[in-house]
């Protein structure tokens, strides 16, 4: 839940999400940017992929899907 009047930490636009762990609020654009950076950081840190790896991405369209 986002407090009324919360602003994005990056651009100061209205926030859509509050991340207590980061002590920050983010607009949609900057929240997605944060998520992408964290995924890339984890992939690099744990050496999950190499240049020649092939990746299969599967997406469920069901109503029970939590995230895409």
LODO-522313 format. One record per residue: residue in three letters; x, y, z of N, C-alpha, C in turn. Coordinates in Angstrom, 3 decimals. Atoms other than C-alpha are relative to their C-alpha. Layout:
! residues N
(atom 'ALA' (X Y Z) (X Y Z) (X Y Z))
...
***
This chain:
! residues 68
(atom 'UNK' (0.843 -1.176 0.000) (0.000 0.000 0.000) (0.889 1.241 0.000))
(atom 'UNK' (-0.776 -1.226 0.118) (1.229 3.475 -0.829) (-0.692 1.103 0.790))
(atom 'UNK' (0.550 -1.115 -0.768) (0.764 6.410 1.498) (-0.451 1.106 -0.952))
(atom 'UNK' (0.516 -1.097 0.810) (-1.278 9.275 0.078) (1.072 1.079 -0.124))
(atom 'UNK' (-0.983 -1.052 0.234) (0.996 11.858 -1.497) (1.426 -0.497 -0.173))
(atom 'UNK' (-1.349 0.538 0.181) (3.974 9.502 -1.841) (0.506 0.300 -1.399))
(atom 'UNK' (-0.625 -0.333 1.277) (6.370 10.466 -4.597) (1.102 -1.001 -0.323))
(atom 'UNK' (-1.058 0.886 0.479) (8.731 8.346 -6.682) (1.354 0.538 0.457))
(atom 'UNK' (-1.333 -0.378 -0.470) (12.256 8.377 -5.271) (0.840 0.609 -1.126))
(atom 'UNK' (-0.830 -0.420 1.124) (13.694 8.976 -8.754) (-0.512 1.274 -0.668))
(atom 'UNK' (0.515 -1.105 0.817) (11.382 11.354 -10.623) (-0.997 0.906 0.720))
(atom 'UNK' (0.938 -0.786 -0.820) (9.085 12.681 -7.871) (-1.435 0.003 -0.524))
(atom 'UNK' (1.381 0.173 0.451) (5.959 11.641 -9.805) (-0.744 -0.813 1.059))
(atom 'UNK' (0.743 0.794 -0.984) (3.138 9.985 -7.822) (0.454 -1.465 -0.002))
(atom 'UNK' (-0.465 1.382 -0.144) (4.242 6.593 -6.500) (-1.166 -0.973 -0.112))
(atom 'UNK' (1.007 1.056 0.071) (2.369 3.375 -7.212) (0.331 -1.146 0.948))
(atom 'UNK' (-0.413 1.092 -0.882) (4.349 1.129 -4.862) (0.969 0.514 1.053))
(atom 'UNK' (-0.871 -0.329 -1.125) (6.069 1.387 -1.508) (0.847 -1.228 0.293))
(atom 'UNK' (-0.899 1.110 -0.307) (9.125 -0.778 -0.854) (0.709 0.288 1.321))
(atom 'UNK' (-0.599 -0.274 -1.307) (9.859 -0.675 2.879) (1.448 -0.488 0.107))
(atom 'UNK' (-1.367 0.539 -0.042) (12.982 -2.812 2.374) (1.013 1.007 -0.548))
(atom 'UNK' (-0.866 -1.006 0.610) (14.428 -0.022 0.240) (-0.282 1.395 0.565))
(atom 'UNK' (0.427 -1.278 -0.563) (12.761 2.719 2.281) (-0.284 0.992 -1.124))
(atom 'UNK' (0.232 -0.826 1.186) (11.456 4.074 -1.013) (-1.366 -0.272 -0.613))
(atom 'UNK' (1.221 0.101 0.799) (8.430 4.667 -3.214) (0.427 0.149 -1.458))
(atom 'UNK' (-0.346 -0.084 1.414) (8.455 4.248 -6.997) (-1.247 0.151 -0.862))
(atom 'UNK' (1.037 -0.027 1.029) (6.320 5.143 -10.006) (0.149 -1.309 -0.787))
(atom 'UNK' (-0.034 1.262 0.749) (5.575 2.290 -12.442) (1.292 -0.148 -0.799))
(atom 'UNK' (-1.199 0.054 0.845) (8.462 3.143 -14.780) (1.247 -0.333 0.814))
(atom 'UNK' (-1.217 0.204 -0.780) (11.103 3.280 -12.076) (-0.046 -1.273 0.840))
(atom 'UNK' (0.108 1.293 -0.673) (9.758 0.230 -10.236) (0.448 -1.112 -0.947))
(atom 'UNK' (-0.416 1.007 0.981) (10.169 -1.834 -13.417) (1.506 0.067 -0.251))
(atom 'UNK' (-1.442 -0.175 0.182) (13.653 -0.387 -13.893) (0.768 -0.639 1.163))
(atom 'UNK' (-0.624 0.606 -1.177) (14.571 -1.425 -10.333) (-0.041 -1.521 -0.095))
(atom 'UNK' (0.134 1.458 0.133) (13.246 -4.952 -10.946) (0.971 -0.549 -1.033))
(atom 'UNK' (-0.924 0.450 1.052) (15.223 -5.284 -14.169) (1.447 0.011 0.493))
(atom 'UNK' (-1.373 -0.093 -0.514) (18.427 -4.106 -12.489) (0.292 -1.118 0.999))
(atom 'UNK' (-0.212 1.047 -0.996) (17.967 -6.576 -9.641) (0.124 -1.371 -0.650))
(atom 'UNK' (-0.092 1.277 0.716) (17.400 -9.473 -12.055) (1.367 -0.127 -0.667))
(atom 'UNK' (-1.311 0.020 0.665) (20.504 -8.579 -14.078) (1.112 -0.199 1.031))
(atom 'UNK' (-1.012 0.113 -1.054) (22.537 -8.201 -10.886) (0.089 -1.437 0.526))
(atom 'UNK' (0.013 1.382 -0.493) (21.467 -11.658 -9.640) (0.566 -0.962 -1.042))
(atom 'UNK' (-0.511 0.862 1.073) (22.175 -13.295 -13.016) (1.516 0.100 -0.073))
(atom 'UNK' (-1.451 -0.191 0.061) (25.660 -11.794 -13.063) (0.690 -0.526 1.259))
(atom 'UNK' (-0.619 0.403 -1.271) (26.421 -12.420 -9.375) (0.115 -1.512 0.120))
(atom 'UNK' (0.021 1.452 -0.152) (25.467 -16.089 -9.476) (0.355 -0.735 -1.290))
(atom 'UNK' (-0.438 0.568 1.278) (26.718 -16.643 -13.046) (-1.020 -1.001 -0.541))
(atom 'UNK' (1.094 0.872 0.424) (23.361 -18.077 -14.078) (0.003 -0.286 -1.496))
(atom 'UNK' (0.024 0.149 1.453) (23.888 -17.597 -17.811) (1.379 0.267 -0.580))
(atom 'UNK' (-1.207 -0.308 0.764) (26.733 -17.673 -20.272) (-0.436 0.513 -1.366))
(atom 'UNK' (0.302 -0.610 1.288) (26.933 -16.037 -23.673) (-0.710 -0.960 -0.960))
(atom 'UNK' (0.558 0.971 0.949) (26.011 -19.234 -25.549) (-1.226 -0.744 0.520))
(atom 'UNK' (1.181 0.669 -0.546) (23.144 -20.332 -23.287) (-1.239 0.324 -0.820))
(atom 'UNK' (1.299 -0.200 0.637) (19.727 -20.783 -24.806) (-1.037 0.060 1.111))
(atom 'UNK' (0.990 -0.223 -1.052) (16.758 -19.595 -22.780) (-1.397 -0.220 -0.566))
(atom 'UNK' (1.399 0.199 0.355) (13.165 -20.743 -22.954) (-0.843 0.800 0.980))
(atom 'UNK' (0.891 -0.786 -0.841) (10.550 -18.339 -21.658) (-1.416 -0.495 -0.231))
(atom 'UNK' (1.377 0.468 0.095) (7.093 -19.681 -20.906) (-0.890 0.953 0.790))
(atom 'UNK' (0.918 -0.926 -0.649) (4.160 -17.457 -20.047) (-1.369 -0.647 0.084))
(atom 'UNK' (1.341 0.528 -0.202) (0.903 -18.619 -18.584) (-0.993 1.144 -0.124))
(atom 'UNK' (1.028 -1.025 0.117) (-2.212 -16.715 -19.460) (-1.143 -0.229 0.970))
(atom 'UNK' (1.060 0.347 -0.938) (-4.220 -18.243 -16.650) (-0.250 1.060 1.054))
(atom 'UNK' (0.373 -0.998 -1.001) (-6.022 -16.230 -14.019) (0.808 -0.134 1.285))
(atom 'UNK' (-0.797 0.205 -1.204) (-3.770 -17.712 -11.332) (1.421 0.542 -0.132))
(atom 'UNK' (-1.351 -0.521 0.207) (-0.648 -16.162 -12.848) (0.206 1.242 0.861))
(atom 'UNK' (-0.281 -1.122 -0.887) (0.940 -13.796 -10.369) (0.811 1.075 -0.706))
(atom 'UNK' (-0.855 -0.966 0.690) (3.580 -12.169 -12.565) (0.406 -0.554 -1.350))
(atom 'UNK' (-0.433 0.410 1.338) (4.679 -12.240 -16.162) (1.419 0.464 -0.204))
***
